[in-house]
Amino acid sequence: MEDQLLGLNISNGWIYYSNASDGNKLYKIKVDGTSKTKLNDIATSCINVVDNWIFYSGEFSAYYPNGLYRMKIDGTLNKQI
């Protein structure tokens, strides 16, 4: 199954996107289509990339409340802010 993109942001040769095919989880992929990486397990929307940080809104789940989150572009230091 191919990815279905919802929210997306392009920065420094990477596309950061919410993958509807996987419950709107946050992914990144190089603009040439290589190096696809899942960054989190939170349903995600409204993605913005600033410097080395991804800011996004997370949708409610049993484990993660609604809210604004940030994480490093490598998927580390994910935190609700």
Secondary structure as GFF3:
##gff-version 3
##sequence-region A 1 81
A	DSSP	beta_strand	5	11	.	.	.	ID=ss1
A	DSSP	beta_strand	14	19	.	.	.	ID=ss2
A	DSSP	three_ten_helix	20	22	.	.	.	ID=ss3
A	DSSP	beta_strand	25	30	.	.	.	ID=ss4
A	DSSP	beta_strand	37	38	.	.	.	ID=ss5
A	DSSP	beta_strand	44	50	.	.	.	ID=ss6
A	DSSP	beta_strand	53	58	.	.	.	ID=ss7
A	DSSP	beta_strand	67	72	.	.	.	ID=ss8
A	DSSP	beta_strand	79	80	.	.	.	ID=ss9
###
